């Protein structure tokens, strides 16, 4: 019985570890959703018709956005996929505008690129700020 309980506890911890590794123990400084993309943390904020992606490192230090770009594949009204390009917009921010309707929460998959190509992808489900 003790061996079985130890095994079950170990299995639960092992299965939950990936979820814990991707989670964040700190609040998003800009009120958005933070996702790890490569070695960076990328916080998405959607306000009105603009997507902002704020880049920080693992120590929450701002990362200069000028050598980066991103493509956001957004789920628009009617399950239509729309593409939004995000370009450097000062400091640690990439930004892009959109003019289509989104039903419910804002859902997007972001591909972050650096000077040497693709860094990685992040999936977001967040609210649009007013």
C-alpha positions as CSV (number, residue, x, y, z in Angstrom):
1,X,0.0,0.0,0.0
2,X,2.8,2.4,0.9
3,X,4.6,1.6,-2.4
4,X,1.4,2.2,-4.4
5,X,0.8,5.6,-2.6
6,X,4.5,6.6,-3.3
7,X,4.2,5.7,-6.9
8,X,0.9,7.6,-7.3
9,X,2.4,10.7,-5.7
10,X,5.5,10.5,-7.9
11,X,3.3,10.1,-11.0
12,X,1.2,13.1,-10.1
13,X,4.2,15.3,-9.5
14,X,5.9,14.1,-12.8
15,X,2.7,14.8,-14.8
16,X,2.2,18.2,-13.3
17,X,5.8,19.4,-13.7
18,X,5.5,20.6,-17.3
19,X,2.5,22.7,-16.4
20,X,4.4,24.2,-13.5
21,X,7.4,25.0,-15.6
22,X,5.3,27.1,-18.0
23,X,3.4,28.9,-15.3
24,X,4.4,32.2,-13.8
25,X,4.6,33.0,-10.2
26,X,4.5,36.8,-10.8
27,X,1.9,39.2,-12.1
28,X,2.1,40.4,-15.6
29,X,3.4,44.0,-15.3
30,X,1.2,45.3,-18.2
31,X,-2.0,43.4,-17.2
32,X,-1.7,40.8,-20.0
33,X,-0.9,37.1,-20.3
34,X,2.7,35.9,-20.2
35,X,3.9,32.9,-22.2
36,X,7.4,31.6,-22.5
37,X,8.7,31.7,-26.1
38,X,12.2,30.3,-26.4
39,X,14.3,31.8,-23.6
40,X,12.1,34.9,-23.4
41,X,8.9,35.8,-21.6
42,X,6.4,37.4,-23.9
43,X,3.4,39.3,-22.4
44,X,0.5,39.9,-24.7
45,X,-1.8,42.9,-24.1
46,X,-4.7,43.6,-26.5
47,X,-6.3,47.0,-26.2
48,X,-8.8,48.3,-28.7
49,X,-7.5,47.4,-32.1
50,X,-3.8,46.9,-31.1
51,X,-1.8,43.9,-30.0
52,X,1.3,44.6,-27.9
53,X,3.9,42.0,-27.0
54,X,6.3,42.9,-24.2
55,X,9.6,41.0,-24.1
56,X,11.5,40.2,-20.9
57,X,14.2,37.7,-19.9
58,X,13.9,35.0,-17.2
59,X,14.9,37.6,-14.6
60,X,12.0,39.9,-15.6
61,X,14.5,42.4,-17.2
62,X,13.3,44.2,-20.3
63,X,14.7,42.9,-23.6
64,X,15.3,45.4,-26.4
65,X,12.6,44.6,-29.0
66,X,14.4,46.1,-32.0
67,X,16.0,42.9,-33.3
68,X,12.7,41.0,-33.1
69,X,9.4,40.6,-35.0
70,X,6.4,38.4,-34.7
71,X,3.4,37.1,-36.6
72,X,0.1,36.6,-34.7
73,X,-2.4,34.2,-36.1
74,X,-5.7,35.4,-34.6
75,X,-9.0,33.6,-34.5
76,X,-11.5,36.2,-35.7
77,X,-15.3,36.1,-35.9
78,X,-16.7,33.1,-37.7
79,X,-13.6,31.0,-36.9
80,X,-11.6,32.9,-39.6
81,X,-7.9,33.1,-39.2
82,X,-6.3,36.5,-39.6
83,X,-2.6,37.4,-39.6
84,X,-1.2,40.5,-37.7
85,X,2.4,41.5,-38.1
86,X,4.1,42.8,-34.9
87,X,7.0,45.1,-35.3
88,X,9.3,46.9,-32.9
89,X,7.5,49.8,-31.2
90,X,10.1,51.2,-28.7
91,X,11.7,49.7,-25.6
92,X,10.8,46.1,-25.1
93,X,7.5,46.2,-27.1
94,X,6.4,44.7,-30.4
95,X,3.0,46.0,-31.7
96,X,0.5,45.6,-34.5
97,X,-2.9,46.9,-35.4
98,X,-6.0,44.9,-36.4
99,X,-9.4,45.9,-37.8
100,X,-11.4,42.7,-37.6
101,X,-14.0,41.5,-35.1
102,X,-13.1,38.9,-32.4
103,X,-15.9,37.1,-30.6
104,X,-15.3,36.3,-26.9
105,X,-11.8,36.1,-25.7
106,X,-8.8,37.0,-28.0
107,X,-7.1,33.8,-29.1
108,X,-3.8,33.9,-31.0
109,X,-0.7,31.9,-31.8
110,X,2.4,34.1,-31.9
111,X,5.5,33.2,-33.8
112,X,8.5,35.2,-32.5
113,X,11.5,35.8,-34.8
114,X,14.9,37.1,-34.1
115,X,17.7,38.1,-36.5
116,X,18.6,34.4,-37.0
117,X,15.1,33.2,-37.7
118,X,12.2,31.7,-35.7
119,X,12.7,31.6,-31.9
120,X,9.4,29.8,-31.0
121,X,5.7,30.0,-30.7
122,X,3.3,30.9,-27.9
123,X,-0.4,30.5,-27.6
124,X,-2.6,33.1,-25.9
125,X,-6.2,33.4,-24.8
126,X,-6.7,36.8,-23.2
127,X,-9.3,39.5,-22.8
128,X,-9.4,42.6,-24.9
129,X,-8.7,45.7,-22.6
130,X,-11.0,48.7,-23.1
